[in-house]
Every structure is written in C-alpha cells, then in structure tokens.
Amino acid sequence: MRTCRRVLIDKALSENISLMKGKVLDIGGVKTARRGKFRPPMEKVTTWEYANNNPAAKPDYCCDASQLPLEDQCIDTIVMTELLEYVELPLAVLNEAFRILKPGGHFLLSVPFLCPVHGDWQLDRQRLTETALIDYANKAGFTLISVQAMGSVFSVRHDIFYAAFSYAAKKPQRFYLKLMRGILRLLRPFCLWADLKCLGNMSKYINTGYFMVLRKP
C-alpha cells in the first residue's frame, strides 16, 4: 500500500520529468523494489545511476552521500528522495551534490516533515522545515527554483494511521489491522483531494514534507 506521501512524491517527480536529462544520479535510490510507481524516464536521459550506502541495494556507487566517488561537475541531474532525514550532516550532502553537478544542472529532492518515524527507526535522524532546507541550499551555493509543501492535515493523518496499522504495530498481519489498511487505501484519494481543495494555504504549516527544485548556477 502506498502512503499519501509516496503518491505526492511520485506526482512531484512526474511533474519535473522535463528536468531529468543527460547523466542522472539517483542518490539514495534503489534499482529494484522501488516503493512508488514513478519510473526513471529515458527519453532525454543518457544514463541513470544509483548511489547508496547499502550494498544489498546493488548500487552503481556504494558509498556515503557526502563522499561520492565522482569527478567534479560530471552529473547533469541529481535526484534525491527521502534521504536527508537519515544523514547526520545535511549540508555536507548538499555540498557534495553541488560539487558533482554541472553548471546549469538541476537537483530534485524530497524530505518528509510531519511524518511518522520510518520503519528503519534506528537510522531515521531528523525532520527539516522549509526554512532549514532553503538555508542549507543557499549555503551549498544552489539557486532555489521552487519549494513545494506536500499535502496537509488529511494526508498527515492518513499516513500516521497507516504507520499505526502496519509497521508500528506488534503484529501487523492481524486481520483487523489488514482491514484498517484496506479502509485507508479507499480513503487515500479523498484525503489527497481534501488537502488540495479544502485547506488552501494550510499546507504551509501542516504538511507531509517538501519537494525542492534547485539549480547550480
């Protein structure tokens, strides 16, 4: 089952496909068993490679996001979804992204905010606000193209209940928990619609997280 957050991430990536071109590096992504429905476009993409510190993910570069084994200015586009919450020093990661990105290249990233602690809670370190993200981006040298608050009250509640009825539960395979997850699956489209149509500017204060588009000058 997909959370509202995952649906919103897929949507944001799809809306920015035109920026994905040339040599693309997906930092923190995986080649297989991807969570969302978004798949890398290949129309304008020369190569789509992955950097991940988990060897089980079989990345093209098995390394820390703050120490990428790549030359300066060799990547056209960087994609980084749901990674900064795991790293100890977000600015170091953004500095490294700036180093390998070609001038004029784009950096697309997402981070959670009002989101339950991930299932791999031992690694989940932090949540970042829009102000903090913009501050880090400016310090790294990026130009901010856009920052989008994703979802609001209904999506946040939906995803909290999803965590409660799945990985946060002691026995998530119990019948009543499966039933509740099924109900949430049916309610998900309404939650996404309600956030979009009913709550207006509330997402500035209450949201599932952010999607940013940065450019290297």
C-alpha positions as CSV (number, residue, x, y, z in Angstrom):
1,M,0.0,0.0,0.0
2,R,1.2,3.5,-0.9
3,T,1.0,6.3,1.6
4,C,-0.3,9.8,0.7
5,R,3.3,10.9,0.9
6,R,4.5,8.4,-1.6
7,V,1.7,9.4,-4.0
8,L,2.7,13.0,-3.7
9,I,6.4,12.2,-4.3
10,D,5.5,10.3,-7.5
11,K,3.4,13.2,-8.6
12,A,6.2,15.8,-8.0
13,L,8.8,13.7,-9.8
14,S,6.4,13.2,-12.8
15,E,5.8,16.9,-13.0
16,N,9.6,17.5,-13.2
17,I,10.5,14.9,-15.8
18,S,11.5,17.6,-18.3
19,L,14.4,18.4,-16.0
20,M,15.7,14.9,-15.9
21,K,18.2,14.6,-18.7
22,G,21.8,13.6,-19.5
23,K,23.7,11.7,-16.9
24,V,21.4,11.3,-13.9
25,L,22.5,10.3,-10.4
26,D,19.8,9.0,-8.0
27,I,21.3,9.4,-4.5
28,G,19.8,7.1,-2.0
29,G,17.6,5.4,-4.6
30,V,17.4,1.7,-5.5
31,K,17.2,-0.1,-8.8
32,T,14.7,-2.7,-7.7
33,A,11.8,-3.0,-5.2
34,R,11.1,0.7,-5.6
35,R,8.3,2.0,-3.3
36,G,6.5,4.3,-5.6
37,K,5.1,4.0,-9.1
38,F,7.4,6.6,-10.6
39,R,10.0,5.1,-13.0
40,P,13.0,6.8,-14.5
41,P,12.3,8.4,-17.9
42,M,14.8,7.5,-20.6
43,E,13.8,9.9,-23.4
44,K,16.4,12.6,-22.6
45,V,18.5,10.5,-20.2
46,T,21.9,9.1,-21.2
47,T,22.4,7.1,-18.0
48,W,20.5,6.7,-14.7
49,E,22.8,5.5,-12.0
50,Y,22.4,5.0,-8.2
51,A,24.5,5.9,-5.2
52,N,23.6,4.1,-2.0
53,N,25.5,3.0,1.1
54,N,23.6,-0.3,1.3
55,P,25.4,-3.0,-0.7
56,A,22.2,-5.1,-0.7
57,A,20.6,-2.4,-3.0
58,K,23.4,-3.2,-5.6
59,P,24.0,0.5,-6.4
60,D,26.4,1.7,-9.1
61,Y,28.3,3.5,-6.4
62,C,28.3,2.0,-2.9
63,C,29.2,5.0,-0.8
64,D,28.2,7.7,1.7
65,A,26.2,10.5,0.2
66,S,28.7,13.0,1.5
67,Q,31.6,11.2,-0.2
68,L,30.7,10.3,-3.8
69,P,33.5,8.7,-5.9
70,L,32.8,11.0,-8.8
71,E,34.7,13.8,-10.5
72,D,33.7,17.5,-10.2
73,Q,30.9,18.7,-12.5
74,C,30.2,15.3,-14.1
75,I,26.4,14.9,-13.5
76,D,23.6,16.6,-15.4
77,T,20.8,15.9,-13.0
78,I,20.6,14.7,-9.3
79,V,17.5,13.1,-7.8
80,M,17.4,12.6,-4.0
81,T,14.1,11.4,-2.5
82,E,13.7,10.9,1.2
83,L,17.3,10.7,2.2
84,L,18.3,13.8,4.2
85,E,16.3,12.6,7.2
86,Y,18.9,9.8,7.5
87,V,22.1,11.8,7.3
88,E,24.0,13.3,10.2
89,L,25.1,16.4,8.2
90,P,22.7,17.5,5.5
91,L,24.9,20.4,4.4
92,A,27.8,18.0,3.7
93,V,25.5,16.0,1.4
94,L,24.3,19.2,-0.4
95,N,27.9,20.4,-0.8
96,E,28.8,17.1,-2.4
97,A,25.8,17.3,-4.7
98,F,26.9,20.8,-5.7
99,R,30.4,19.6,-6.4
100,I,29.5,16.8,-8.9
101,L,26.6,18.7,-10.6
102,K,27.4,20.5,-13.8
103,P,26.7,24.3,-14.0
104,G,23.0,24.7,-15.1
105,G,22.2,21.2,-13.8
106,H,19.1,20.5,-11.6
107,F,18.9,18.9,-8.2
108,L,15.5,17.4,-7.3
109,L,15.0,16.4,-3.7
110,S,12.2,15.5,-1.3
111,V,12.2,15.3,2.5
112,P,9.5,14.3,5.0
113,F,8.2,16.6,7.7
114,L,5.0,15.7,9.7
115,C,5.7,12.0,9.0
116,P,5.9,9.1,11.4
117,V,9.4,7.7,12.2
118,H,10.3,5.3,9.4
119,G,10.3,1.6,9.8
120,D,14.1,1.6,10.0
121,W,13.9,3.8,13.0
122,Q,17.5,3.2,14.1
123,L,18.6,5.2,11.1
124,D,15.9,7.9,10.9
125,R,17.6,11.0,12.4
126,Q,15.6,14.2,11.8
127,R,12.9,16.3,10.1
128,L,13.7,19.6,8.3
129,T,11.5,22.6,7.8
130,E,11.3,24.7,4.7
131,T,13.4,27.4,6.3
132,A,16.1,24.9,7.1
133,L,16.1,23.4,3.7
134,I,16.4,26.8,1.9
135,D,19.2,27.7,4.3
136,Y,21.1,24.6,3.5
137,A,20.6,25.0,-0.2
138,N,21.8,28.6,-0.1
139,K,24.9,27.7,1.9
140,A,25.7,25.0,-0.6
141,G,25.5,27.5,-3.4
142,F,22.4,26.4,-5.2
143,T,19.8,28.7,-6.8
144,L,16.3,27.9,-5.5
145,I,13.8,27.2,-8.3
146,S,10.9,26.1,-6.2
147,V,9.9,24.5,-2.9
148,Q,6.6,22.7,-2.6
149,A,4.8,21.8,0.7
150,M,3.2,18.4,0.0
151,G,-0.3,17.5,1.4
152,S,-1.8,18.8,4.6
153,V,-4.0,17.7,7.5
154,F,-5.8,14.8,5.8
155,S,-2.7,13.3,4.3
156,V,-0.7,13.6,7.5
157,R,-3.5,11.9,9.5
158,H,-3.8,9.2,6.8
159,D,-0.1,8.4,6.9
160,I,0.0,8.4,10.7
161,F,-2.8,5.8,10.8
162,Y,-1.0,3.8,8.1
163,A,2.1,3.5,10.3
164,A,0.0,2.6,13.3
165,F,-1.8,-0.2,11.4
166,S,1.3,-1.5,9.7
167,Y,5.0,-1.4,10.7
168,A,4.4,0.3,14.1
169,A,2.1,-2.4,15.2
170,K,3.4,-5.5,17.1
171,K,1.5,-7.9,14.8
172,P,0.7,-6.1,11.5
173,Q,-0.7,-9.2,9.9
174,R,-3.6,-9.4,12.2
175,F,-7.0,-9.4,10.4
176,Y,-8.3,-6.2,11.9
177,L,-5.1,-4.3,11.0
178,K,-5.3,-5.6,7.4
179,L,-8.9,-4.4,7.4
180,M,-7.9,-0.9,8.6
181,R,-5.2,-0.7,6.0
182,G,-7.8,-1.6,3.4
183,I,-10.1,1.2,4.6
184,L,-7.2,3.6,4.4
185,R,-6.5,2.6,0.8
186,L,-10.0,3.5,-0.1
187,L,-9.8,6.8,1.8
188,R,-6.5,7.9,0.3
189,P,-7.9,9.6,-2.8
190,F,-10.3,11.6,-0.6
191,C,-7.5,12.7,1.7
192,L,-5.4,13.9,-1.2
193,W,-8.4,15.7,-2.7
194,A,-9.4,17.3,0.6
195,D,-5.9,18.7,1.2
196,L,-5.9,20.2,-2.3
197,K,-9.4,21.6,-2.4
198,C,-10.4,22.3,1.2
199,L,-7.4,23.5,3.1
200,G,-5.8,26.1,0.9
201,N,-2.7,27.7,2.5
202,M,-2.7,25.3,5.5
203,S,-0.1,23.2,3.9
204,K,2.4,25.9,4.7
205,Y,2.1,25.0,8.3
206,I,0.9,21.3,8.2
207,N,2.3,19.0,5.6
208,T,3.8,15.6,4.9
209,G,7.1,17.1,3.7
210,Y,8.7,19.1,0.9
211,F,9.8,18.8,-2.7
212,M,12.6,21.2,-3.9
213,V,14.0,22.0,-7.3
214,L,17.5,23.5,-7.2
215,R,19.8,24.6,-9.9
216,K,23.6,25.0,-9.9
217,P,24.5,28.5,-11.3
